[in-house]
Amino acid sequence: MSFLDLAIVCAVALAGPLLAAPLRWHLPVVLGELLAGVVLGVTGFGVLDAGEATFTFLGNAGFVLVMFVAGTHVPVRDERIRTALRTGLVRALVVGVVAVLLAYAVARLVGISHAPLYAVLMASSSAALVLPIVGSLELQGPALVDLLPQVAVADALCIVLLPLVIDPAHVGRAAVGAAVVLLAGGAFFLALRQVERSGVRERVHRVSEDRQFAVELRVSLAALFALAALAVSVHVSLMLAGFAAGLAVAAVGEPRRVARQLFAVTEGFFGPLFFVWLGAGLQLRDVAHHPSMVVLGLGLGAGATLAHLAPLALRQPTSYALLATAQLGVPVAATTIGGQLGLLQPGEGAALILGALVALVATVVGGSLAARTTSGSPTMTS
C-alpha cells in the first residue's frame, strides 16, 4: 500500500460525513464510507486492493478501535440503566427467541445452513448507532430508559456469541478463547479501577495534560492492542478484544480528554479506513449472480425488524422497538471474520451488510417516530 493509496482512502472516506450531513436523514457516517469502498474496490473500479497485506493490517487495527469505541458507548455506569436492566433483559431475550425462529425460516428459504449465525445477527442491536441517534434527536422519557439496557444486553451478548456460531467446527476452541479474552478484559477493568481509586490516574492526568504527553491515550492503546494480540493468539475475533476493552473503560469511567483523543484517532483515521477497506472487499457482483443472496439480505433485515417488534407484546412503544433494530458491529464483524476464514458462500458477506442496511431503515423510521412523541422527562444520554 502506497501513500497515494492512503490519500485516496482518506479522501473517499469523506463520503461518510457528506452523506450523513443532512440531520433529517439520521444516516450513520459508516454508510458513505462503505459505499466509497465498494466503488473503488473489487466490485467497482479496482483502485483499492482489500487483500493487500498493509491495507488488511490497518483495516484490522481500525476494526479493533471501532469495536473499542462501541464498547465505551455502552452506558454501564448509569444508575437509571441498572434499574431498568430487568425490563431490558426480558425484552432482549424475547427478541432472541423470535430471532431464532425467523433465522431457521430464512436459512431454509435460501438453503444455507447458517441459521445460528443469522439468529445472532437478527437479535443484535448496536449501542454505537443507537446512542448517537438518541443524542441527536434529544429523546427523553421512561421508554428510552427501558430501551438502553435492552440495546446494551443485546449488543454485548451477540458480540460474545458471534465467534461461537460463525465457525461451529471450532466452537470449543472459540469458547475457550472467548473466555480467555473476557478474563483478560476483566483484569484490565480491575487494574483501571485500582489505578483510579489510588489517585494515580488523576496525578498522571494532571502532568499529562499540562505537558501534553497524552499518557492515558498511550496506555489505552497499548492495553487495547495487547488484548488484540491475545485474541489473535487464542484464535478469537479481534471484535471481542476491542469490545471487552471498551466495556472495561466504560465501567471505570473514561476521562473526557481521553474520549476526545480516541474519537479523533478512530473516527478521523482508523474507523473510516476500516469501513472503506471492508467495502473494497465486498464482491457485490456475487449477489447479482446469486439472486438467493438478495433474498437472504432482505430476509435478514426483515427478520431483524420483526424480531425487534416482538416486545410490543410487552408494551414497548413501536418507535423504540424499531430504534433497537439498529445493527453495526455484529454484521460487520460477521462479514469480516467469515471472509477471512472462508466460511461464507459467494455473495453471503454482501447479503449480511444488505440485511444491516434494511434494519437501518427501520431504525431511522423509529427514530423519527420517537422524536415526534418524546415526553418531557429528563433526557437520557450516554
C-alpha positions as a Markdown table, in Angstrom:
| # | Residue | x | y | z |
|---|---|---|---|---|
| 1 | Met | 0.0 | 0.0 | 0.0 |
| 2 | Ser | 1.4 | 3.4 | -1.0 |
| 3 | Phe | 0.9 | 6.9 | 0.4 |
| 4 | Leu | -1.2 | 7.6 | -2.7 |
| 5 | Asp | -3.5 | 4.7 | -1.8 |
| 6 | Leu | -3.7 | 6.1 | 1.8 |
| 7 | Ala | -4.5 | 9.5 | 0.5 |
| 8 | Ile | -7.3 | 8.1 | -1.7 |
| 9 | Val | -8.7 | 6.2 | 1.2 |
| 10 | Cys | -8.8 | 9.3 | 3.4 |
| 11 | Ala | -10.3 | 11.4 | 0.6 |
| 12 | Val | -13.1 | 9.0 | -0.4 |
| 13 | Ala | -13.9 | 8.4 | 3.3 |
| 14 | Leu | -15.3 | 12.0 | 3.3 |
| 15 | Ala | -18.3 | 10.5 | 1.6 |
| 16 | Gly | -19.3 | 9.3 | 5.0 |
| 17 | Pro | -19.8 | 12.8 | 6.6 |
| 18 | Leu | -21.2 | 14.2 | 3.4 |
| 19 | Leu | -23.9 | 11.5 | 3.2 |
| 20 | Ala | -24.6 | 11.8 | 7.0 |
| 21 | Ala | -24.7 | 15.7 | 7.0 |
| 22 | Pro | -28.5 | 16.1 | 6.4 |
| 23 | Leu | -29.8 | 15.7 | 10.0 |
| 24 | Arg | -33.3 | 14.8 | 8.9 |
| 25 | Trp | -32.0 | 11.5 | 7.3 |
| 26 | His | -30.2 | 10.3 | 10.5 |
| 27 | Leu | -27.8 | 8.2 | 8.5 |
| 28 | Pro | -24.6 | 6.8 | 10.1 |
| 29 | Val | -21.3 | 8.0 | 8.8 |
| 30 | Val | -20.2 | 4.5 | 8.0 |
| 31 | Leu | -22.7 | 4.1 | 5.2 |
| 32 | Gly | -20.9 | 6.6 | 2.9 |
| 33 | Glu | -17.5 | 5.0 | 3.8 |
| 34 | Leu | -18.7 | 1.6 | 2.9 |
| 35 | Leu | -20.2 | 2.8 | -0.4 |
| 36 | Ala | -16.9 | 4.6 | -1.2 |
| 37 | Gly | -15.0 | 1.3 | -0.6 |
| 38 | Val | -17.4 | -0.6 | -2.8 |
| 39 | Val | -17.0 | 1.9 | -5.7 |
| 40 | Leu | -13.2 | 1.8 | -5.6 |
| 41 | Gly | -12.8 | -1.9 | -4.6 |
| 42 | Val | -13.3 | -5.3 | -6.2 |
| 43 | Thr | -16.9 | -4.6 | -7.1 |
| 44 | Gly | -16.2 | -1.2 | -8.7 |
| 45 | Phe | -13.1 | 0.2 | -10.4 |
| 46 | Gly | -10.5 | -1.9 | -8.6 |
| 47 | Val | -8.4 | 1.0 | -7.4 |
| 48 | Leu | -8.1 | -0.4 | -3.9 |
| 49 | Asp | -7.0 | -3.9 | -3.2 |
| 50 | Ala | -8.6 | -5.1 | 0.1 |
| 51 | Gly | -6.3 | -8.2 | 0.1 |
| 52 | Glu | -3.1 | -6.2 | 0.2 |
| 53 | Ala | -1.2 | -7.0 | 3.4 |
| 54 | Thr | -0.6 | -3.5 | 4.8 |
| 55 | Phe | -4.2 | -2.4 | 3.9 |
| 56 | Thr | -5.5 | -5.5 | 5.6 |
| 57 | Phe | -3.4 | -4.9 | 8.8 |
| 58 | Leu | -4.5 | -1.3 | 9.0 |
| 59 | Gly | -8.1 | -2.4 | 8.4 |
| 60 | Asn | -7.9 | -4.8 | 11.3 |
| 61 | Ala | -6.4 | -2.2 | 13.5 |
| 62 | Gly | -9.4 | 0.0 | 12.6 |
| 63 | Phe | -11.7 | -2.9 | 13.4 |
| 64 | Val | -10.3 | -3.2 | 16.9 |
| 65 | Leu | -10.6 | 0.5 | 17.5 |
| 66 | Val | -14.2 | 0.7 | 16.1 |
| 67 | Met | -15.3 | -2.1 | 18.5 |
| 68 | Phe | -13.4 | -0.5 | 21.4 |
| 69 | Val | -15.3 | 2.8 | 20.8 |
| 70 | Ala | -18.6 | 0.8 | 20.5 |
| 71 | Gly | -17.8 | -0.8 | 23.9 |
| 72 | Thr | -17.2 | 2.6 | 25.5 |
| 73 | His | -20.6 | 3.7 | 24.2 |
| 74 | Val | -22.4 | 1.2 | 26.4 |
| 75 | Pro | -23.6 | 3.3 | 29.4 |
| 76 | Val | -22.9 | 0.7 | 32.1 |
| 77 | Arg | -22.4 | 3.3 | 34.8 |
| 78 | Asp | -25.7 | 5.0 | 34.5 |
| 79 | Glu | -27.9 | 4.2 | 37.6 |
| 80 | Arg | -31.1 | 4.6 | 35.5 |
| 81 | Ile | -29.9 | 1.9 | 33.2 |
| 82 | Arg | -29.3 | -0.5 | 36.1 |
| 83 | Thr | -32.9 | 0.0 | 37.5 |
| 84 | Ala | -34.3 | -0.8 | 34.1 |
| 85 | Leu | -32.0 | -3.8 | 33.5 |
| 86 | Arg | -34.6 | -6.4 | 34.2 |
| 87 | Thr | -37.0 | -5.0 | 31.6 |
| 88 | Gly | -34.3 | -4.6 | 29.1 |
| 89 | Leu | -33.0 | -8.2 | 29.7 |
| 90 | Val | -36.5 | -9.7 | 29.3 |
| 91 | Arg | -37.1 | -7.8 | 26.0 |
| 92 | Ala | -33.7 | -8.8 | 24.7 |
| 93 | Leu | -34.5 | -12.4 | 25.4 |
| 94 | Val | -37.9 | -12.2 | 23.7 |
| 95 | Val | -36.2 | -10.7 | 20.6 |
| 96 | Gly | -33.6 | -13.5 | 20.7 |
| 97 | Val | -36.3 | -16.3 | 20.8 |
| 98 | Val | -38.2 | -14.8 | 17.9 |
| 99 | Ala | -34.9 | -14.3 | 16.0 |
| 100 | Val | -34.0 | -18.0 | 16.3 |
| 101 | Leu | -37.4 | -19.0 | 14.8 |
| 102 | Leu | -37.1 | -16.5 | 11.9 |
| 103 | Ala | -33.4 | -17.3 | 11.3 |
| 104 | Tyr | -34.2 | -21.0 | 10.7 |
| 105 | Ala | -37.0 | -20.0 | 8.4 |
| 106 | Val | -34.7 | -17.7 | 6.4 |
| 107 | Ala | -31.9 | -20.3 | 6.3 |
| 108 | Arg | -34.4 | -22.9 | 5.0 |
| 109 | Leu | -35.7 | -20.4 | 2.4 |
| 110 | Val | -32.2 | -19.8 | 0.9 |
| 111 | Gly | -30.8 | -23.3 | 1.5 |
| 112 | Ile | -27.8 | -22.2 | 3.6 |
| 113 | Ser | -27.1 | -23.9 | 7.0 |
| 114 | His | -26.1 | -20.8 | 8.9 |
| 115 | Ala | -29.2 | -20.4 | 10.9 |
| 116 | Pro | -27.4 | -19.8 | 14.3 |
| 117 | Leu | -25.4 | -17.0 | 12.7 |
| 118 | Tyr | -28.5 | -15.4 | 11.2 |
| 119 | Ala | -30.2 | -15.7 | 14.6 |
| 120 | Val | -27.4 | -13.7 | 16.3 |
| 121 | Leu | -27.5 | -11.1 | 13.5 |
| 122 | Met | -31.2 | -10.6 | 13.8 |
| 123 | Ala | -31.1 | -10.4 | 17.6 |
| 124 | Ser | -28.2 | -8.0 | 17.7 |
| 125 | Ser | -28.5 | -4.3 | 18.4 |
| 126 | Ser | -25.9 | -1.6 | 18.2 |
| 127 | Ala | -25.2 | 0.9 | 21.0 |
| 128 | Ala | -22.7 | 2.6 | 18.8 |
| 129 | Leu | -25.6 | 3.5 | 16.4 |
| 130 | Val | -28.5 | 3.9 | 18.9 |
| 131 | Leu | -26.8 | 6.3 | 21.3 |
| 132 | Pro | -25.8 | 8.9 | 18.7 |
| 133 | Ile | -29.3 | 8.8 | 17.2 |
| 134 | Val | -30.8 | 9.3 | 20.7 |
| 135 | Gly | -28.5 | 12.2 | 21.4 |
| 136 | Ser | -29.1 | 13.9 | 18.0 |
| 137 | Leu | -32.9 | 13.6 | 18.5 |
| 138 | Glu | -32.8 | 14.6 | 22.2 |
| 139 | Leu | -35.1 | 11.7 | 23.1 |
| 140 | Gln | -36.5 | 11.6 | 26.6 |
| 141 | Gly | -38.7 | 9.7 | 29.0 |
| 142 | Pro | -39.1 | 6.3 | 30.6 |
| 143 | Ala | -39.4 | 4.4 | 27.3 |
| 144 | Leu | -35.8 | 5.4 | 26.5 |
| 145 | Val | -34.6 | 4.4 | 29.9 |
| 146 | Asp | -36.0 | 0.9 | 29.3 |
| 147 | Leu | -34.6 | 0.8 | 25.8 |
| 148 | Leu | -30.9 | 1.4 | 26.5 |
| 149 | Pro | -30.3 | -1.7 | 28.7 |
| 150 | Gln | -32.1 | -3.8 | 26.1 |
| 151 | Val | -29.6 | -2.5 | 23.5 |
| 152 | Ala | -26.6 | -2.9 | 25.8 |
| 153 | Val | -27.5 | -6.5 | 26.7 |
| 154 | Ala | -28.2 | -7.5 | 23.0 |
| 155 | Asp | -25.0 | -5.8 | 21.8 |
| 156 | Ala | -22.8 | -7.5 | 24.4 |
| 157 | Leu | -24.3 | -11.0 | 24.2 |
| 158 | Cys | -24.3 | -11.1 | 20.4 |
| 159 | Ile | -20.7 | -10.0 | 20.2 |
| 160 | Val | -19.8 | -12.8 | 22.6 |
| 161 | Leu | -21.9 | -15.4 | 20.8 |
| 162 | Leu | -20.8 | -14.5 | 17.2 |
| 163 | Pro | -17.4 | -16.3 | 17.3 |
| 164 | Leu | -19.2 | -19.4 | 18.7 |
| 165 | Val | -21.8 | -19.6 | 15.9 |
| 166 | Ile | -19.9 | -18.4 | 12.9 |
| 167 | Asp | -17.5 | -21.4 | 13.0 |
| 168 | Pro | -19.3 | -24.3 | 14.6 |
| 169 | Ala | -16.5 | -26.7 | 13.7 |
| 170 | His | -14.2 | -25.0 | 16.2 |
| 171 | Val | -16.8 | -23.9 | 18.8 |
| 172 | Gly | -14.9 | -25.4 | 21.6 |
| 173 | Arg | -11.7 | -23.5 | 20.7 |
| 174 | Ala | -13.7 | -20.4 | 20.2 |
| 175 | Ala | -15.4 | -20.7 | 23.6 |
| 176 | Val | -12.1 | -21.2 | 25.4 |
| 177 | Gly | -10.5 | -18.3 | 23.5 |
| 178 | Ala | -13.5 | -16.1 | 24.2 |
| 179 | Ala | -13.3 | -16.9 | 27.9 |
| 180 | Val | -9.6 | -16.1 | 28.0 |
| 181 | Val | -10.2 | -12.7 | 26.3 |
| 182 | Leu | -13.1 | -11.9 | 28.6 |
| 183 | Leu | -11.0 | -12.7 | 31.6 |
| 184 | Ala | -8.2 | -10.5 | 30.3 |
| 185 | Gly | -10.8 | -7.7 | 29.8 |
| 186 | Gly | -11.9 | -8.2 | 33.4 |
| 187 | Ala | -8.3 | -8.0 | 34.6 |
| 188 | Phe | -7.9 | -4.8 | 32.6 |
| 189 | Phe | -11.1 | -3.4 | 34.3 |
| 190 | Leu | -9.7 | -4.3 | 37.8 |
| 191 | Ala | -6.4 | -2.7 | 37.0 |
| 192 | Leu | -8.1 | 0.5 | 35.8 |
| 193 | Arg | -10.3 | 0.6 | 38.8 |
| 194 | Gln | -7.3 | 0.3 | 41.2 |
| 195 | Val | -5.4 | 3.0 | 39.4 |
| 196 | Glu | -8.5 | 5.2 | 39.6 |
| 197 | Arg | -9.1 | 4.6 | 43.3 |
| 198 | Ser | -5.5 | 5.1 | 44.3 |
| 199 | Gly | -5.4 | 8.5 | 42.7 |
| 200 | Val | -2.5 | 7.6 | 40.4 |
| 201 | Arg | -4.6 | 8.3 | 37.2 |
| 202 | Glu | -5.5 | 11.7 | 38.4 |
| 203 | Arg | -1.9 | 12.6 | 39.2 |
| 204 | Val | -0.7 | 11.3 | 35.8 |
| 205 | His | -3.6 | 13.1 | 34.1 |
| 206 | Arg | -2.6 | 16.5 | 35.5 |
| 207 | Val | 1.0 | 16.1 | 34.4 |
| 208 | Ser | 0.0 | 14.7 | 31.0 |
| 209 | Glu | -2.5 | 17.5 | 30.4 |
| 210 | Asp | -0.1 | 20.2 | 31.5 |
| 211 | Arg | 2.8 | 18.9 | 29.4 |
| 212 | Gln | 0.7 | 17.4 | 26.5 |
| 213 | Phe | 2.1 | 13.8 | 26.9 |
| 214 | Ala | -1.2 | 12.0 | 26.1 |
| 215 | Val | -0.1 | 9.3 | 28.6 |
| 216 | Glu | -3.7 | 8.0 | 29.1 |
| 217 | Leu | -4.2 | 7.6 | 25.4 |
| 218 | Arg | -0.9 | 5.7 | 25.0 |
| 219 | Val | -1.8 | 3.4 | 27.9 |
| 220 | Ser | -5.3 | 2.8 | 26.5 |
| 221 | Leu | -3.9 | 1.9 | 23.0 |
| 222 | Ala | -1.2 | -0.3 | 24.5 |
| 223 | Ala | -3.7 | -2.3 | 26.5 |
| 224 | Leu | -6.2 | -2.5 | 23.6 |
| 225 | Phe | -3.6 | -3.8 | 21.2 |
| 226 | Ala | -2.3 | -6.2 | 23.8 |
| 227 | Leu | -5.8 | -7.6 | 24.1 |
| 228 | Ala | -5.9 | -7.8 | 20.3 |
| 229 | Ala | -2.7 | -9.7 | 20.3 |
| 230 | Leu | -4.1 | -12.1 | 22.9 |
| 231 | Ala | -7.2 | -12.6 | 20.8 |
| 232 | Val | -5.1 | -13.5 | 17.7 |
| 233 | Ser | -3.0 | -16.0 | 19.7 |
| 234 | Val | -6.1 | -17.8 | 21.0 |
| 235 | His | -7.9 | -17.7 | 17.7 |
| 236 | Val | -10.7 | -15.3 | 18.7 |
| 237 | Ser | -12.1 | -12.4 | 16.7 |
| 238 | Leu | -10.5 | -9.0 | 17.2 |
| 239 | Met | -14.1 | -7.8 | 17.7 |
| 240 | Leu | -14.3 | -9.4 | 21.1 |
| 241 | Ala | -11.0 | -7.9 | 22.3 |
| 242 | Gly | -11.9 | -4.4 | 21.2 |
| 243 | Phe | -15.4 | -4.6 | 22.8 |
| 244 | Ala | -14.1 | -6.1 | 26.1 |
| 245 | Ala | -11.6 | -3.3 | 26.4 |
| 246 | Gly | -14.2 | -0.7 | 25.7 |
| 247 | Leu | -16.6 | -2.1 | 28.3 |
| 248 | Ala | -13.8 | -2.1 | 30.9 |
| 249 | Val | -13.1 | 1.5 | 30.2 |
| 250 | Ala | -16.8 | 2.4 | 30.2 |
| 251 | Ala | -17.3 | 0.6 | 33.6 |
| 252 | Val | -14.5 | 2.6 | 35.2 |
| 253 | Gly | -15.3 | 5.9 | 33.5 |
| 254 | Glu | -13.5 | 7.3 | 30.6 |
| 255 | Pro | -11.9 | 10.7 | 31.1 |
| 256 | Arg | -13.4 | 13.2 | 28.6 |
| 257 | Arg | -10.0 | 14.2 | 27.3 |
| 258 | Val | -9.1 | 10.6 | 26.5 |
| 259 | Ala | -12.5 | 10.1 | 24.9 |
| 260 | Arg | -11.9 | 13.0 | 22.6 |
| 261 | Gln | -8.5 | 11.7 | 21.7 |
| 262 | Leu | -9.8 | 8.2 | 21.0 |
| 263 | Phe | -12.6 | 9.7 | 19.0 |
| 264 | Ala | -10.1 | 11.7 | 16.9 |
| 265 | Val | -7.8 | 8.6 | 16.3 |
| 266 | Thr | -10.7 | 6.3 | 15.5 |
| 267 | Glu | -13.3 | 8.5 | 13.7 |
| 268 | Gly | -10.6 | 10.6 | 12.0 |
| 269 | Phe | -8.5 | 7.8 | 10.5 |
| 270 | Phe | -8.7 | 4.2 | 11.6 |
| 271 | Gly | -12.5 | 3.9 | 11.6 |
| 272 | Pro | -13.0 | 5.3 | 8.1 |
| 273 | Leu | -10.1 | 3.3 | 6.8 |
| 274 | Phe | -11.7 | 0.1 | 8.2 |
| 275 | Phe | -15.0 | 0.7 | 6.6 |
| 276 | Val | -13.5 | 1.7 | 3.2 |
| 277 | Trp | -11.4 | -1.5 | 3.4 |
| 278 | Leu | -14.5 | -3.6 | 4.2 |
| 279 | Gly | -16.4 | -2.1 | 1.3 |
| 280 | Ala | -13.5 | -2.6 | -1.0 |
| 281 | Gly | -13.5 | -6.3 | -0.2 |
| 282 | Leu | -17.2 | -6.8 | -0.8 |
| 283 | Gln | -17.9 | -8.7 | -4.0 |
| 284 | Leu | -21.4 | -7.3 | -4.8 |
| 285 | Arg | -21.3 | -8.9 | -8.2 |
| 286 | Asp | -21.7 | -12.3 | -6.5 |
| 287 | Val | -25.1 | -11.0 | -5.2 |
| 288 | Ala | -26.2 | -10.3 | -8.8 |
| 289 | His | -25.0 | -13.8 | -9.8 |
| 290 | His | -26.8 | -15.4 | -6.9 |
| 291 | Pro | -30.3 | -14.0 | -6.5 |
| 292 | Ser | -30.8 | -16.1 | -3.4 |
| 293 | Met | -28.3 | -13.7 | -1.6 |
| 294 | Val | -30.6 | -10.8 | -2.3 |
| 295 | Val | -33.4 | -12.8 | -0.7 |
| 296 | Leu | -31.1 | -13.5 | 2.2 |
| 297 | Gly | -30.2 | -9.9 | 2.7 |
| 298 | Leu | -33.8 | -8.8 | 2.6 |
| 299 | Gly | -34.8 | -11.7 | 4.8 |
| 300 | Leu | -32.2 | -10.8 | 7.4 |
| 301 | Gly | -33.3 | -7.2 | 7.5 |
| 302 | Ala | -37.0 | -8.0 | 7.7 |
| 303 | Gly | -36.3 | -10.7 | 10.2 |
| 304 | Ala | -34.4 | -8.3 | 12.5 |
| 305 | Thr | -37.2 | -5.8 | 12.2 |
| 306 | Leu | -39.9 | -8.4 | 13.1 |
| 307 | Ala | -37.9 | -9.8 | 15.9 |
| 308 | His | -37.4 | -6.4 | 17.5 |
| 309 | Leu | -41.1 | -5.7 | 17.2 |
| 310 | Ala | -41.9 | -8.7 | 19.4 |
| 311 | Pro | -41.6 | -6.7 | 22.6 |
| 312 | Leu | -44.7 | -4.8 | 21.5 |
| 313 | Ala | -46.4 | -7.6 | 23.4 |
| 314 | Leu | -44.6 | -6.3 | 26.5 |
| 315 | Arg | -45.9 | -2.8 | 25.9 |
| 316 | Gln | -42.8 | -1.3 | 24.3 |
| 317 | Pro | -43.7 | 1.6 | 22.0 |
| 318 | Thr | -43.3 | 0.8 | 18.3 |
| 319 | Ser | -40.9 | 3.7 | 17.8 |
| 320 | Tyr | -38.4 | 2.4 | 20.4 |
| 321 | Ala | -38.8 | -1.2 | 19.2 |
| 322 | Leu | -37.7 | 0.0 | 15.8 |
| 323 | Leu | -34.9 | 2.0 | 17.2 |
| 324 | Ala | -33.5 | -1.2 | 18.9 |
| 325 | Thr | -33.3 | -2.8 | 15.4 |
| 326 | Ala | -30.0 | -0.8 | 14.7 |
| 327 | Gln | -27.1 | -3.1 | 13.7 |
| 328 | Leu | -23.5 | -2.4 | 13.0 |
| 329 | Gly | -20.7 | -4.2 | 14.8 |
| 330 | Val | -22.1 | -7.8 | 14.6 |
| 331 | Pro | -22.9 | -7.9 | 10.9 |
| 332 | Val | -19.7 | -6.1 | 10.0 |
| 333 | Ala | -17.7 | -8.5 | 12.2 |
| 334 | Ala | -19.5 | -11.5 | 10.7 |
| 335 | Thr | -18.6 | -10.3 | 7.2 |
| 336 | Thr | -15.0 | -9.6 | 8.2 |
| 337 | Ile | -14.4 | -12.8 | 10.1 |
| 338 | Gly | -16.4 | -15.0 | 7.6 |
| 339 | Gly | -14.5 | -13.6 | 4.7 |
| 340 | Gln | -11.1 | -14.0 | 6.3 |
| 341 | Leu | -11.8 | -17.6 | 7.3 |
| 342 | Gly | -13.6 | -18.5 | 4.1 |
| 343 | Leu | -16.7 | -19.6 | 5.9 |
| 344 | Leu | -19.2 | -17.6 | 3.8 |
| 345 | Gln | -20.6 | -18.5 | 0.5 |
| 346 | Pro | -20.1 | -16.2 | -2.5 |
| 347 | Gly | -22.1 | -13.1 | -2.0 |
| 348 | Glu | -23.1 | -14.0 | 1.5 |
| 349 | Gly | -21.0 | -11.3 | 3.1 |
| 350 | Ala | -22.6 | -8.6 | 1.0 |
| 351 | Ala | -26.0 | -10.1 | 1.9 |
| 352 | Leu | -25.2 | -9.7 | 5.6 |
| 353 | Ile | -24.4 | -6.0 | 5.0 |
| 354 | Leu | -27.6 | -5.6 | 3.0 |
| 355 | Gly | -29.5 | -7.0 | 5.9 |
| 356 | Ala | -27.9 | -4.5 | 8.2 |
| 357 | Leu | -28.9 | -1.6 | 5.8 |
| 358 | Val | -32.5 | -2.8 | 5.7 |
| 359 | Ala | -32.5 | -2.8 | 9.6 |
| 360 | Leu | -31.0 | 0.7 | 9.5 |
| 361 | Val | -34.1 | 1.9 | 7.5 |
| 362 | Ala | -36.3 | 0.6 | 10.4 |
| 363 | Thr | -34.1 | 2.4 | 12.9 |
| 364 | Val | -34.3 | 5.7 | 11.0 |
| 365 | Val | -38.1 | 5.3 | 10.9 |
| 366 | Gly | -38.2 | 4.5 | 14.6 |
| 367 | Gly | -36.1 | 7.5 | 15.5 |
| 368 | Ser | -38.3 | 9.8 | 13.5 |
| 369 | Leu | -41.4 | 8.4 | 15.2 |
| 370 | Ala | -39.8 | 8.7 | 18.7 |
| 371 | Ala | -38.8 | 12.3 | 18.1 |
| 372 | Arg | -42.4 | 13.2 | 17.4 |
| 373 | Thr | -43.8 | 11.5 | 20.5 |
| 374 | Thr | -41.0 | 12.2 | 23.1 |
| 375 | Ser | -42.2 | 13.2 | 26.5 |
| 376 | Gly | -40.9 | 15.9 | 28.8 |
| 377 | Ser | -38.9 | 13.6 | 31.1 |
| 378 | Pro | -35.1 | 14.2 | 31.7 |
| 379 | Thr | -33.0 | 13.5 | 28.6 |
| 380 | Met | -31.1 | 10.2 | 28.6 |
| 381 | Thr | -27.7 | 10.4 | 27.1 |
| 382 | Ser | -24.5 | 8.4 | 27.2 |
